[in-house]
Amino acid sequence: MRKAVIFILILVFGLCFAACAPETEGETPTKEEIYVERCEEVADAVLAQFYDRENNCVYEDTAKNHTAYAWTLMELLSLTNRLEAAGADAQYQAVREELLGILTRYKHTGMSNGEMSVYRSQDNRDDPGQTAGIFFDDNTWIAIEFLNLYKSTSEAKWLEECERVVAFVLTGLNEELGGISWQFDRVGTAEDTINVCTNAPMSFLLTRLYNETEKEEYLTLARRLYNTMYNRLRDREDNLYYDSIAIVQTGGGYEYGNISNIKWPYNSGMMITAGVELYRATGTERYLNEAIATAESADKTFANTAKVPGEYSYLDFPWFTKLLLEGFIELYRYDAENCGEYIAHFESSVNYGYENNRNADGLIAPDWVGGWNAESETTKTLLDHASTAEVYGMLAQFFAQPQQANEIEE
């Protein structure tokens, strides 16, 4: 009898201890969970600062003197798409629908028709006469988000609108030189240029459209744009990409002019993504090898530890660096060891900003490691802060499923 009582007491105490014991290591939040939460935190701060729901408008910066440019609005839309893809709270889908409503105010009613959709750089509240510039790169980013919407919702209307926007962008193709102009309003003028920021994202968009539609002309054009950038704007010394090249009109046609030799991280990042997409679609090894070479050089060039010893930092323009991270994530499945290291540099950098350079409003300094300066403290821009939030969404997707982290949906 005594043994039975002792056994029962031991059992009771054991159950009580198990119930009161602290959480085990297995219950520690995963990186995916941590980064989804941080993405939501920063996104909420962004929406609070830049989105005026009552007046149905998005502001370019905290001065609130101007509604967002199309480029900036697309980053906020991209963030809402990313939040959904990363498994964030469903509330952001409602925000996305509202942003899509705002986007309709950017559509050029005179140029758009059943076959082609054209978006201006400004909200018609600031440009009621529809005189604002029309940029082929803006329209490319709009088309990319429409394709992302199609892949996440399966609603055919988004694929159709994507293709209509692409039809417009392709009107900027200089058939003789093999690249798309940067700005519609400059085509045929002395200021006309061919930029990586239009041609590289259009290349990977066309490849993705080929995957969805099986239209061979999309893949043919994707290769052509990629090859033009690779042959004309790649620095053969370091495999990074210059910004743009001038188009010069001659008596009999066109020729290339001077190169703008600045190297932004996003140009190389977009070409990495374009190369990876072409490799997936065609199996041609050169595209993968070229992406690997650019990625290695980009990490060495754009990630540095000069500001804080041991901490990697990047250009204080998160939208540019976000697109480099996207390239690394796309390449990861084919070059995991190296790209894992490059992605870790980004992870360390943005986490340093979150832990050390977040202000009372919940926004992280655009210079994640270097911190705030007089300019970034005085006027905060939507593009900077929405991009930083999206970096956390990208990292959440990556750690959830590294082999297909940056794809909205397979």
C-alpha atoms as a printed R data frame, in Angstrom:
    type eleno elety resid chain resno      x      y       z
1   ATOM     1    CA   MET     A     1  0.000  0.000   0.000
2   ATOM     2    CA   ARG     A     2  2.792  2.399   0.917
3   ATOM     3    CA   LYS     A     3  4.530  1.783  -2.434
4   ATOM     4    CA   ALA     A     4  1.308  2.533  -4.266
5   ATOM     5    CA   VAL     A     5  0.908  5.871  -2.464
6   ATOM     6    CA   ILE     A     6  4.504  6.850  -3.232
7   ATOM     7    CA   PHE     A     7  3.999  5.956  -6.892
8   ATOM     8    CA   ILE     A     8  0.844  8.079  -7.072
9   ATOM     9    CA   LEU     A     9  2.618 11.057  -5.435
10  ATOM    10    CA   ILE     A    10  5.527 10.797  -7.843
11  ATOM    11    CA   LEU     A    11  3.099 10.670 -10.753
12  ATOM    12    CA   VAL     A    12  1.177 13.731  -9.529
13  ATOM    13    CA   PHE     A    13  4.333 15.762  -8.912
14  ATOM    14    CA   GLY     A    14  5.655 14.736 -12.311
15  ATOM    15    CA   LEU     A    15  2.507 15.907 -14.069
16  ATOM    16    CA   CYS     A    16  2.546 19.210 -12.156
17  ATOM    17    CA   PHE     A    17  6.207 19.792 -13.053
18  ATOM    18    CA   ALA     A    18  5.520 19.064 -16.712
19  ATOM    19    CA   ALA     A    19  2.598 21.492 -16.727
20  ATOM    20    CA   CYS     A    20  4.596 24.280 -15.059
21  ATOM    21    CA   ALA     A    21  7.856 23.741 -16.912
22  ATOM    22    CA   PRO     A    22  9.042 26.586 -19.207
23  ATOM    23    CA   GLU     A    23  8.701 26.292 -22.973
24  ATOM    24    CA   THR     A    24 11.130 23.906 -24.566
25  ATOM    25    CA   GLU     A    25 13.672 24.881 -27.144
26  ATOM    26    CA   GLY     A    26 11.442 23.375 -29.817
27  ATOM    27    CA   GLU     A    27  8.892 26.135 -29.162
28  ATOM    28    CA   THR     A    28 11.349 28.958 -29.866
29  ATOM    29    CA   PRO     A    29 10.041 31.081 -32.767
30  ATOM    30    CA   THR     A    30 11.526 30.173 -36.100
31  ATOM    31    CA   LYS     A    31 13.262 32.724 -38.296
32  ATOM    32    CA   GLU     A    32 10.260 32.600 -40.595
33  ATOM    33    CA   GLU     A    33  7.947 33.548 -37.722
34  ATOM    34    CA   ILE     A    34 10.272 36.268 -36.448
35  ATOM    35    CA   TYR     A    35 10.627 37.851 -39.872
36  ATOM    36    CA   VAL     A    36  6.915 37.708 -40.693
37  ATOM    37    CA   GLU     A    37  6.278 39.516 -37.417
38  ATOM    38    CA   ARG     A    38  8.930 42.135 -38.163
39  ATOM    39    CA   CYS     A    39  7.584 42.587 -41.674
40  ATOM    40    CA   GLU     A    40  4.133 43.243 -40.212
41  ATOM    41    CA   GLU     A    41  5.534 45.628 -37.589
42  ATOM    42    CA   VAL     A    42  7.373 47.765 -40.111
43  ATOM    43    CA   ALA     A    43  4.533 47.534 -42.642
44  ATOM    44    CA   ASP     A    44  2.080 48.808 -40.023
45  ATOM    45    CA   ALA     A    45  4.412 51.726 -39.287
46  ATOM    46    CA   VAL     A    46  4.658 52.445 -43.023
47  ATOM    47    CA   LEU     A    47  0.903 52.430 -43.500
48  ATOM    48    CA   ALA     A    48  0.441 54.699 -40.478
49  ATOM    49    CA   GLN     A    49  2.900 57.250 -41.856
50  ATOM    50    CA   PHE     A    50  2.145 57.231 -45.583
51  ATOM    51    CA   TYR     A    51 -1.350 55.860 -46.219
52  ATOM    52    CA   ASP     A    52 -4.269 58.243 -45.707
53  ATOM    53    CA   ARG     A    53 -7.160 55.829 -45.747
54  ATOM    54    CA   GLU     A    54 -9.775 58.484 -45.053
55  ATOM    55    CA   ASN     A    55 -8.773 60.469 -48.149
56  ATOM    56    CA   ASN     A    56 -7.923 57.377 -50.190
57  ATOM    57    CA   CYS     A    57 -4.388 58.390 -51.093
58  ATOM    58    CA   VAL     A    58 -0.784 57.375 -50.551
59  ATOM    59    CA   TYR     A    59  1.915 59.991 -49.928
60  ATOM    60    CA   GLU     A    60  5.407 60.007 -51.392
61  ATOM    61    CA   ASP     A    61  6.996 61.116 -48.116
62  ATOM    62    CA   THR     A    62  6.182 62.380 -44.651
63  ATOM    63    CA   ALA     A    63  6.006 65.986 -45.860
64  ATOM    64    CA   LYS     A    64  2.726 64.910 -47.518
65  ATOM    65    CA   ASN     A    65  2.940 67.557 -50.214
66  ATOM    66    CA   HIS     A    66  2.602 65.057 -53.035
67  ATOM    67    CA   THR     A    67  0.891 61.743 -53.612
68  ATOM    68    CA   ALA     A    68  3.115 58.769 -54.355
69  ATOM    69    CA   TYR     A    69  4.701 58.362 -57.750
70  ATOM    70    CA   ALA     A    70  3.766 55.182 -59.612
71  ATOM    71    CA   TRP     A    71  7.164 53.659 -58.841
72  ATOM    72    CA   THR     A    72  6.623 54.199 -55.119
73  ATOM    73    CA   LEU     A    73  3.016 53.039 -55.134
74  ATOM    74    CA   MET     A    74  4.149 49.808 -56.787
75  ATOM    75    CA   GLU     A    75  6.568 49.158 -53.946
76  ATOM    76    CA   LEU     A    76  3.733 49.446 -51.443
77  ATOM    77    CA   LEU     A    77  1.611 47.111 -53.571
78  ATOM    78    CA   SER     A    78  4.575 44.738 -53.793
79  ATOM    79    CA   LEU     A    79  4.809 44.793 -50.006
80  ATOM    80    CA   THR     A    80  1.153 43.780 -49.631
81  ATOM    81    CA   ASN     A    81  1.655 40.952 -52.128
82  ATOM    82    CA   ARG     A    82  4.737 39.878 -50.195
83  ATOM    83    CA   LEU     A    83  2.880 39.944 -46.875
84  ATOM    84    CA   GLU     A    84  0.249 37.612 -48.259
85  ATOM    85    CA   ALA     A    85  2.847 35.279 -49.752
86  ATOM    86    CA   ALA     A    86  4.760 35.183 -46.465
87  ATOM    87    CA   GLY     A    87  1.632 34.188 -44.544
88  ATOM    88    CA   ALA     A    88  0.973 37.491 -42.779
89  ATOM    89    CA   ASP     A    89 -2.378 38.607 -41.400
90  ATOM    90    CA   ALA     A    90 -5.245 38.743 -43.912
91  ATOM    91    CA   GLN     A    91 -5.877 42.436 -43.182
92  ATOM    92    CA   TYR     A    92 -3.232 43.383 -45.736
93  ATOM    93    CA   GLN     A    93 -5.329 41.892 -48.543
94  ATOM    94    CA   ALA     A    94 -7.898 44.616 -47.892
95  ATOM    95    CA   VAL     A    95 -5.153 47.231 -48.107
96  ATOM    96    CA   ARG     A    96 -4.025 45.693 -51.387
97  ATOM    97    CA   GLU     A    97 -7.511 46.017 -52.854
98  ATOM    98    CA   GLU     A    98 -7.609 49.669 -51.836
99  ATOM    99    CA   LEU     A    99 -4.211 50.302 -53.432
100 ATOM   100    CA   LEU     A   100 -5.392 48.716 -56.661
101 ATOM   101    CA   GLY     A   101 -8.281 51.167 -56.625
102 ATOM   102    CA   ILE     A   102 -5.852 54.058 -56.210
103 ATOM   103    CA   LEU     A   103 -3.732 52.711 -59.083
104 ATOM   104    CA   THR     A   104 -6.625 53.218 -61.498
105 ATOM   105    CA   ARG     A   105 -6.103 56.968 -61.069
106 ATOM   106    CA   TYR     A   106 -2.663 56.594 -62.698
107 ATOM   107    CA   LYS     A   107 -4.017 55.042 -65.879
108 ATOM   108    CA   HIS     A   108 -3.774 57.193 -69.006
109 ATOM   109    CA   THR     A   109 -7.329 57.135 -70.279
110 ATOM   110    CA   GLY     A   110 -6.427 58.572 -73.670
111 ATOM   111    CA   MET     A   111 -3.715 56.035 -74.507
112 ATOM   112    CA   SER     A   112 -5.180 52.907 -72.921
113 ATOM   113    CA   ASN     A   113 -7.469 50.645 -74.905
114 ATOM   114    CA   GLY     A   114 -8.506 47.013 -75.130
115 ATOM   115    CA   GLU     A   115 -5.084 45.927 -76.346
116 ATOM   116    CA   MET     A   116 -2.757 48.188 -74.384
117 ATOM   117    CA   SER     A   117 -2.727 49.717 -70.890
118 ATOM   118    CA   VAL     A   118 -0.610 52.759 -70.073
119 ATOM   119    CA   TYR     A   119  0.113 54.129 -66.611
120 ATOM   120    CA   ARG     A   120  1.443 57.608 -65.868
121 ATOM   121    CA   SER     A   121  3.965 58.453 -63.173
122 ATOM   122    CA   GLN     A   122  1.495 60.505 -61.099
123 ATOM   123    CA   ASP     A   123 -1.920 60.260 -59.503
124 ATOM   124    CA   ASN     A   124 -4.481 62.304 -61.426
125 ATOM   125    CA   ARG     A   125 -5.159 64.230 -58.215
126 ATOM   126    CA   ASP     A   126 -1.778 65.877 -58.738
127 ATOM   127    CA   ASP     A   127 -1.923 65.664 -62.530
128 ATOM   128    CA   PRO     A   128 -5.531 66.132 -63.665
129 ATOM   129    CA   GLY     A   129 -4.425 67.102 -67.161
130 ATOM   130    CA   GLN     A   130 -2.563 63.770 -67.588
131 ATOM   131    CA   THR     A   131  0.635 65.539 -68.567
132 ATOM   132    CA   ALA     A   132  2.972 63.647 -66.203
133 ATOM   133    CA   GLY     A   133  5.804 61.644 -67.685
134 ATOM   134    CA   ILE     A   134  5.264 58.052 -68.763
135 ATOM   135    CA   PHE     A   135  8.096 55.672 -67.963
136 ATOM   136    CA   PHE     A   136  8.558 52.223 -69.393
137 ATOM   137    CA   ASP     A   137 10.220 51.021 -66.186
138 ATOM   138    CA   ASP     A   138  7.249 52.180 -64.057
139 ATOM   139    CA   ASN     A   139  4.947 50.222 -66.317
140 ATOM   140    CA   THR     A   140  7.192 47.182 -66.102
141 ATOM   141    CA   TRP     A   141  6.907 47.132 -62.297
142 ATOM   142    CA   ILE     A   142  3.159 47.546 -62.571
143 ATOM   143    CA   ALA     A   143  2.986 44.567 -64.942
144 ATOM   144    CA   ILE     A   144  5.111 42.479 -62.561
145 ATOM   145    CA   GLU     A   145  2.679 43.100 -59.709
146 ATOM   146    CA   PHE     A   146 -0.265 42.212 -61.941
147 ATOM   147    CA   LEU     A   147  1.414 38.894 -62.705
148 ATOM   148    CA   ASN     A   148  2.029 38.328 -58.994
149 ATOM   149    CA   LEU     A   149 -1.660 39.004 -58.383
150 ATOM   150    CA   TYR     A   150 -2.607 36.489 -61.044
151 ATOM   151    CA   LYS     A   151 -0.374 33.836 -59.512
152 ATOM   152    CA   SER     A   152 -1.741 34.402 -56.015
153 ATOM   153    CA   THR     A   153 -5.439 34.746 -56.919
154 ATOM   154    CA   SER     A   154 -5.758 32.783 -60.218
155 ATOM   155    CA   GLU     A   155 -7.974 35.615 -61.501
156 ATOM   156    CA   ALA     A   156 -7.482 35.849 -65.249
157 ATOM   157    CA   LYS     A   157 -8.112 39.598 -65.302
158 ATOM   158    CA   TRP     A   158 -4.702 40.230 -63.739
159 ATOM   159    CA   LEU     A   159 -2.873 38.186 -66.358
160 ATOM   160    CA   GLU     A   160 -4.799 39.995 -69.075
161 ATOM   161    CA   GLU     A   161 -3.935 43.422 -67.642
162 ATOM   162    CA   CYS     A   162 -0.305 42.355 -67.245
163 ATOM   163    CA   GLU     A   163 -0.148 41.470 -70.924
164 ATOM   164    CA   ARG     A   164 -1.783 44.755 -71.913
165 ATOM   165    CA   VAL     A   165  0.841 46.714 -69.966
166 ATOM   166    CA   VAL     A   166  3.613 44.600 -71.504
167 ATOM   167    CA   ALA     A   167  2.201 45.392 -74.958
168 ATOM   168    CA   PHE     A   168  2.686 49.073 -74.185
169 ATOM   169    CA   VAL     A   169  6.216 48.662 -72.821
170 ATOM   170    CA   LEU     A   170  7.243 46.775 -75.941
171 ATOM   171    CA   THR     A   171  6.317 49.802 -78.054
172 ATOM   172    CA   GLY     A   172  9.502 51.280 -76.578
173 ATOM   173    CA   LEU     A   173 11.694 48.581 -78.128
174 ATOM   174    CA   ASN     A   174 14.323 49.959 -80.458
175 ATOM   175    CA   GLU     A   175 14.414 47.166 -83.020
176 ATOM   176    CA   GLU     A   176 17.769 48.250 -84.380
177 ATOM   177    CA   LEU     A   177 19.573 48.323 -81.027
178 ATOM   178    CA   GLY     A   178 17.655 45.579 -79.234
179 ATOM   179    CA   GLY     A   179 16.670 47.408 -76.067
180 ATOM   180    CA   ILE     A   180 13.670 49.259 -74.624
181 ATOM   181    CA   SER     A   181 13.871 52.991 -73.942
182 ATOM   182    CA   TRP     A   182 13.571 54.226 -70.389
183 ATOM   183    CA   GLN     A   183 11.002 57.000 -70.884
184 ATOM   184    CA   PHE     A   184  8.175 57.123 -73.405
185 ATOM   185    CA   ASP     A   185  8.333 60.910 -73.633
186 ATOM   186    CA   ARG     A   186 12.019 60.847 -74.642
187 ATOM   187    CA   VAL     A   187 11.801 58.327 -77.471
188 ATOM   188    CA   GLY     A   188 13.239 59.905 -80.603
189 ATOM   189    CA   THR     A   189 14.871 62.785 -78.691
190 ATOM   190    CA   ALA     A   190 18.493 63.513 -77.814
191 ATOM   191    CA   GLU     A   191 17.751 62.392 -74.212
192 ATOM   192    CA   ASP     A   192 16.626 58.881 -75.176
193 ATOM   193    CA   THR     A   193 18.398 56.089 -73.276
194 ATOM   194    CA   ILE     A   194 18.288 52.332 -72.852
195 ATOM   195    CA   ASN     A   195 18.449 51.451 -69.143
196 ATOM   196    CA   VAL     A   196 19.005 48.236 -67.250
197 ATOM   197    CA   CYS     A   197 16.143 49.215 -64.907
198 ATOM   198    CA   THR     A   198 13.671 48.705 -67.755
199 ATOM   199    CA   ASN     A   199 15.223 45.884 -69.737
200 ATOM   200    CA   ALA     A   200 16.341 43.511 -66.974
201 ATOM   201    CA   PRO     A   201 12.962 43.345 -65.156
202 ATOM   202    CA   MET     A   202 11.151 43.151 -68.480
203 ATOM   203    CA   SER     A   203 13.382 40.209 -69.408
204 ATOM   204    CA   PHE     A   204 12.482 38.221 -66.310
205 ATOM   205    CA   LEU     A   205  8.835 39.261 -66.564
206 ATOM   206    CA   LEU     A   206  8.674 38.034 -70.164
207 ATOM   207    CA   THR     A   207 10.229 34.726 -69.141
208 ATOM   208    CA   ARG     A   208  7.637 34.317 -66.390
209 ATOM   209    CA   LEU     A   209  4.877 35.206 -68.859
210 ATOM   210    CA   TYR     A   210  6.233 32.562 -71.205
211 ATOM   211    CA   ASN     A   211  5.953 30.034 -68.383
212 ATOM   212    CA   GLU     A   212  2.317 31.019 -67.842
213 ATOM   213    CA   THR     A   213  1.190 31.374 -71.456
214 ATOM   214    CA   GLU     A   214  3.662 29.289 -73.506
215 ATOM   215    CA   LYS     A   215  3.882 32.152 -75.997
216 ATOM   216    CA   GLU     A   216  7.271 31.721 -77.640
217 ATOM   217    CA   GLU     A   217  7.540 35.390 -78.559
218 ATOM   218    CA   TYR     A   218  7.838 36.256 -74.879
219 ATOM   219    CA   LEU     A   219 10.834 33.974 -74.415
220 ATOM   220    CA   THR     A   220 12.459 35.242 -77.622
221 ATOM   221    CA   LEU     A   221 12.155 38.832 -76.449
222 ATOM   222    CA   ALA     A   222 13.353 37.960 -72.935
223 ATOM   223    CA   ARG     A   223 16.549 36.522 -74.383
224 ATOM   224    CA   ARG     A   224 17.032 39.495 -76.668
225 ATOM   225    CA   LEU     A   225 16.711 42.070 -73.890
226 ATOM   226    CA   TYR     A   226 18.970 40.082 -71.585
227 ATOM   227    CA   ASN     A   227 21.644 39.701 -74.265
228 ATOM   228    CA   THR     A   228 21.561 43.415 -75.072
229 ATOM   229    CA   MET     A   229 22.166 44.288 -71.425
230 ATOM   230    CA   TYR     A   230 24.842 41.618 -71.048
231 ATOM   231    CA   ASN     A   231 26.735 42.668 -74.154
232 ATOM   232    CA   ARG     A   232 26.334 46.431 -73.890
233 ATOM   233    CA   LEU     A   233 26.109 47.377 -70.212
234 ATOM   234    CA   ARG     A   234 28.120 44.738 -68.361
235 ATOM   235    CA   ASP     A   235 31.534 45.752 -67.077
236 ATOM   236    CA   ARG     A   236 33.755 42.935 -68.303
237 ATOM   237    CA   GLU     A   237 36.178 43.526 -65.458
238 ATOM   238    CA   ASP     A   238 33.793 42.769 -62.587
239 ATOM   239    CA   ASN     A   239 30.565 41.464 -64.229
240 ATOM   240    CA   LEU     A   240 28.500 44.257 -62.688
241 ATOM   241    CA   TYR     A   241 26.159 46.426 -64.732
242 ATOM   242    CA   TYR     A   242 26.283 50.074 -65.665
243 ATOM   243    CA   ASP     A   243 23.096 52.095 -65.470
244 ATOM   244    CA   SER     A   244 22.264 53.085 -69.053
245 ATOM   245    CA   ILE     A   245 23.448 53.838 -72.548
246 ATOM   246    CA   ALA     A   246 22.435 56.722 -74.797
247 ATOM   247    CA   ILE     A   247 20.623 56.244 -78.100
248 ATOM   248    CA   VAL     A   248 22.063 58.389 -80.877
249 ATOM   249    CA   GLN     A   249 20.107 59.041 -84.039
250 ATOM   250    CA   THR     A   250 22.097 58.888 -87.259
251 ATOM   251    CA   GLY     A   251 21.104 59.665 -90.807
252 ATOM   252    CA   GLY     A   252 20.217 56.047 -91.444
253 ATOM   253    CA   GLY     A   253 18.964 54.919 -88.068
254 ATOM   254    CA   TYR     A   254 20.395 54.549 -84.559
255 ATOM   255    CA   GLU     A   255 23.616 53.736 -82.806
256 ATOM   256    CA   TYR     A   256 24.773 53.477 -79.219
257 ATOM   257    CA   GLY     A   257 26.155 56.559 -77.525
258 ATOM   258    CA   ASN     A   258 27.825 57.174 -74.160
259 ATOM   259    CA   ILE     A   259 27.423 54.860 -71.197
260 ATOM   260    CA   SER     A   260 26.357 56.175 -67.798
261 ATOM   261    CA   ASN     A   261 28.964 54.251 -65.871
262 ATOM   262    CA   ILE     A   262 27.457 54.382 -62.384
263 ATOM   263    CA   LYS     A   263 26.774 50.921 -60.954
264 ATOM   264    CA   TRP     A   264 23.711 50.559 -58.765
265 ATOM   265    CA   PRO     A   265 23.127 47.317 -56.855
266 ATOM   266    CA   TYR     A   266 19.636 46.878 -58.278
267 ATOM   267    CA   ASN     A   267 20.868 46.744 -61.871
268 ATOM   268    CA   SER     A   268 23.098 43.775 -61.104
269 ATOM   269    CA   GLY     A   269 20.409 42.220 -58.901
270 ATOM   270    CA   MET     A   270 17.824 42.367 -61.672
271 ATOM   271    CA   MET     A   271 20.228 40.834 -64.168
272 ATOM   272    CA   ILE     A   272 20.905 37.971 -61.754
273 ATOM   273    CA   THR     A   273 17.160 37.329 -61.564
274 ATOM   274    CA   ALA     A   274 16.788 37.596 -65.343
275 ATOM   275    CA   GLY     A   275 19.615 35.103 -65.867
276 ATOM   276    CA   VAL     A   276 18.150 32.636 -63.382
277 ATOM   277    CA   GLU     A   277 14.702 32.841 -64.989
278 ATOM   278    CA   LEU     A   278 16.165 32.204 -68.440
279 ATOM   279    CA   TYR     A   279 18.157 29.260 -67.124
280 ATOM   280    CA   ARG     A   280 15.013 27.739 -65.604
281 ATOM   281    CA   ALA     A   281 13.086 28.196 -68.829
282 ATOM   282    CA   THR     A   282 15.760 27.061 -71.285
283 ATOM   283    CA   GLY     A   283 18.345 24.990 -69.394
284 ATOM   284    CA   THR     A   284 21.084 27.029 -71.062
285 ATOM   285    CA   GLU     A   285 24.054 26.939 -68.667
286 ATOM   286    CA   ARG     A   286 25.543 30.277 -69.688
287 ATOM   287    CA   TYR     A   287 22.662 32.187 -68.081
288 ATOM   288    CA   LEU     A   288 23.278 30.464 -64.755
289 ATOM   289    CA   ASN     A   289 27.045 30.941 -64.937
290 ATOM   290    CA   GLU     A   290 26.638 34.614 -65.732
291 ATOM   291    CA   ALA     A   291 24.256 35.071 -62.804
292 ATOM   292    CA   ILE     A   292 26.714 33.339 -60.451
293 ATOM   293    CA   ALA     A   293 29.575 35.563 -61.609
294 ATOM   294    CA   THR     A   294 27.559 38.757 -61.126
295 ATOM   295    CA   ALA     A   295 26.309 37.650 -57.695
296 ATOM   296    CA   GLU     A   296 29.816 36.974 -56.415
297 ATOM   297    CA   SER     A   297 31.050 40.371 -57.566
298 ATOM   298    CA   ALA     A   298 27.941 42.176 -56.285
299 ATOM   299    CA   ASP     A   299 28.346 40.810 -52.773
300 ATOM   300    CA   LYS     A   300 32.008 41.815 -52.699
301 ATOM   301    CA   THR     A   301 31.243 45.277 -54.045
302 ATOM   302    CA   PHE     A   302 27.998 46.330 -52.396
303 ATOM   303    CA   ALA     A   303 28.289 44.723 -48.937
304 ATOM   304    CA   ASN     A   304 30.940 46.366 -46.771
305 ATOM   305    CA   THR     A   305 31.904 46.546 -43.115
306 ATOM   306    CA   ALA     A   306 33.351 50.065 -43.068
307 ATOM   307    CA   LYS     A   307 30.605 51.712 -40.982
308 ATOM   308    CA   VAL     A   308 30.496 49.273 -38.056
309 ATOM   309    CA   PRO     A   309 33.261 46.665 -37.826
310 ATOM   310    CA   GLY     A   310 31.891 43.195 -38.427
311 ATOM   311    CA   GLU     A   311 28.475 44.410 -39.632
312 ATOM   312    CA   TYR     A   312 27.637 44.375 -43.329
313 ATOM   313    CA   SER     A   313 26.035 47.532 -44.661
314 ATOM   314    CA   TYR     A   314 24.585 48.569 -48.003
315 ATOM   315    CA   LEU     A   315 23.637 51.677 -49.919
316 ATOM   316    CA   ASP     A   316 21.120 53.761 -47.952
317 ATOM   317    CA   PHE     A   317 18.455 53.211 -50.596
318 ATOM   318    CA   PRO     A   318 16.688 49.988 -49.588
319 ATOM   319    CA   TRP     A   319 14.703 49.610 -52.814
320 ATOM   320    CA   PHE     A   320 17.936 49.275 -54.775
321 ATOM   321    CA   THR     A   321 19.404 46.768 -52.354
322 ATOM   322    CA   LYS     A   322 16.121 44.839 -52.036
323 ATOM   323    CA   LEU     A   323 16.377 43.905 -55.703
324 ATOM   324    CA   LEU     A   324 19.913 42.638 -55.173
325 ATOM   325    CA   LEU     A   325 18.641 40.426 -52.356
326 ATOM   326    CA   GLU     A   326 15.931 39.158 -54.695
327 ATOM   327    CA   GLY     A   327 18.611 38.096 -57.159
328 ATOM   328    CA   PHE     A   328 20.516 36.211 -54.451
329 ATOM   329    CA   ILE     A   329 17.348 34.424 -53.319
330 ATOM   330    CA   GLU     A   330 16.443 33.423 -56.871
331 ATOM   331    CA   LEU     A   331 19.944 32.071 -57.417
332 ATOM   332    CA   TYR     A   332 20.123 30.237 -54.075
333 ATOM   333    CA   ARG     A   333 18.723 26.923 -55.292
334 ATOM   334    CA   TYR     A   334 21.565 26.645 -57.810
335 ATOM   335    CA   ASP     A   335 24.391 28.133 -55.739
336 ATOM   336    CA   ALA     A   336 23.283 27.550 -52.162
337 ATOM   337    CA   GLU     A   337 26.640 27.743 -50.410
338 ATOM   338    CA   ASN     A   338 27.616 31.130 -51.797
339 ATOM   339    CA   CYS     A   339 24.167 32.692 -51.947
340 ATOM   340    CA   GLY     A   340 23.456 31.520 -48.405
341 ATOM   341    CA   GLU     A   341 26.419 33.651 -47.331
342 ATOM   342    CA   TYR     A   342 25.273 36.649 -49.371
343 ATOM   343    CA   ILE     A   343 21.752 36.409 -47.926
344 ATOM   344    CA   ALA     A   344 23.198 36.148 -44.406
345 ATOM   345    CA   HIS     A   345 24.943 39.492 -44.984
346 ATOM   346    CA   PHE     A   346 21.572 41.079 -45.752
347 ATOM   347    CA   GLU     A   347 19.949 39.374 -42.797
348 ATOM   348    CA   SER     A   348 22.611 40.657 -40.414
349 ATOM   349    CA   SER     A   349 22.391 44.171 -41.839
350 ATOM   350    CA   VAL     A   350 18.625 44.658 -41.646
351 ATOM   351    CA   ASN     A   351 18.518 43.041 -38.203
352 ATOM   352    CA   TYR     A   352 21.127 45.519 -37.005
353 ATOM   353    CA   GLY     A   353 18.853 48.297 -38.220
354 ATOM   354    CA   TYR     A   354 15.818 46.777 -36.512
355 ATOM   355    CA   GLU     A   355 17.657 46.372 -33.208
356 ATOM   356    CA   ASN     A   356 19.641 49.628 -33.210
357 ATOM   357    CA   ASN     A   357 18.159 52.162 -35.631
358 ATOM   358    CA   ARG     A   358 14.379 51.951 -35.306
359 ATOM   359    CA   ASN     A   359 12.651 55.177 -34.356
360 ATOM   360    CA   ALA     A   360  9.665 55.802 -32.077
361 ATOM   361    CA   ASP     A   361  7.287 55.391 -35.040
362 ATOM   362    CA   GLY     A   362  8.638 51.914 -35.778
363 ATOM   363    CA   LEU     A   363 10.528 52.873 -38.950
364 ATOM   364    CA   ILE     A   364 14.069 51.616 -39.558
365 ATOM   365    CA   ALA     A   365 16.724 54.032 -40.823
366 ATOM   366    CA   PRO     A   366 17.274 53.644 -44.594
367 ATOM   367    CA   ASP     A   367 20.960 53.225 -43.792
368 ATOM   368    CA   TRP     A   368 20.330 50.132 -41.679
369 ATOM   369    CA   VAL     A   369 23.784 50.054 -40.091
370 ATOM   370    CA   GLY     A   370 24.861 53.694 -40.355
371 ATOM   371    CA   GLY     A   371 21.618 54.940 -38.823
372 ATOM   372    CA   TRP     A   372 19.639 58.131 -39.274
373 ATOM   373    CA   ASN     A   373 21.050 61.360 -40.641
374 ATOM   374    CA   ALA     A   374 19.605 64.875 -40.930
375 ATOM   375    CA   GLU     A   375 17.979 64.165 -44.296
376 ATOM   376    CA   SER     A   376 16.458 60.773 -43.476
377 ATOM   377    CA   GLU     A   377 15.161 62.043 -40.125
378 ATOM   378    CA   THR     A   378 13.604 65.190 -41.589
379 ATOM   379    CA   THR     A   379 11.778 63.647 -44.539
380 ATOM   380    CA   LYS     A   380 11.051 59.953 -44.554
381 ATOM   381    CA   THR     A   381 10.171 58.384 -47.902
382 ATOM   382    CA   LEU     A   382  7.662 55.640 -48.549
383 ATOM   383    CA   LEU     A   383  9.986 53.907 -51.005
384 ATOM   384    CA   ASP     A   384 12.734 53.489 -48.401
385 ATOM   385    CA   HIS     A   385 10.545 52.194 -45.625
386 ATOM   386    CA   ALA     A   386  8.207 49.963 -47.618
387 ATOM   387    CA   SER     A   387 11.282 48.340 -49.168
388 ATOM   388    CA   THR     A   388 12.790 47.667 -45.750
389 ATOM   389    CA   ALA     A   389  9.550 46.022 -44.632
390 ATOM   390    CA   GLU     A   390  9.540 43.903 -47.782
391 ATOM   391    CA   VAL     A   391 13.082 42.720 -47.093
392 ATOM   392    CA   TYR     A   392 11.704 41.066 -43.965
393 ATOM   393    CA   GLY     A   393  8.935 39.483 -46.031
394 ATOM   394    CA   MET     A   394 11.509 38.139 -48.462
395 ATOM   395    CA   LEU     A   395 13.593 36.705 -45.620
396 ATOM   396    CA   ALA     A   396 10.492 35.112 -44.092
397 ATOM   397    CA   GLN     A   397  9.717 33.380 -47.385
398 ATOM   398    CA   PHE     A   398 13.307 32.328 -47.785
399 ATOM   399    CA   PHE     A   399 13.559 30.650 -44.395
400 ATOM   400    CA   ALA     A   400 10.146 29.032 -44.847
401 ATOM   401    CA   GLN     A   401 11.136 27.329 -48.079
402 ATOM   402    CA   PRO     A   402 14.613 28.220 -49.329
403 ATOM   403    CA   GLN     A   403 14.348 26.372 -52.623
404 ATOM   404    CA   GLN     A   404 11.495 28.524 -53.902
405 ATOM   405    CA   ALA     A   405 11.517 31.404 -51.471
406 ATOM   406    CA   ASN     A   406 10.876 34.325 -53.764
407 ATOM   407    CA   GLU     A   407  8.139 32.830 -55.857
408 ATOM   408    CA   ILE     A   408  4.651 34.049 -55.011
409 ATOM   409    CA   GLU     A   409  3.186 30.668 -55.907
410 ATOM   410    CA   GLU     A   410  4.409 27.673 -57.868
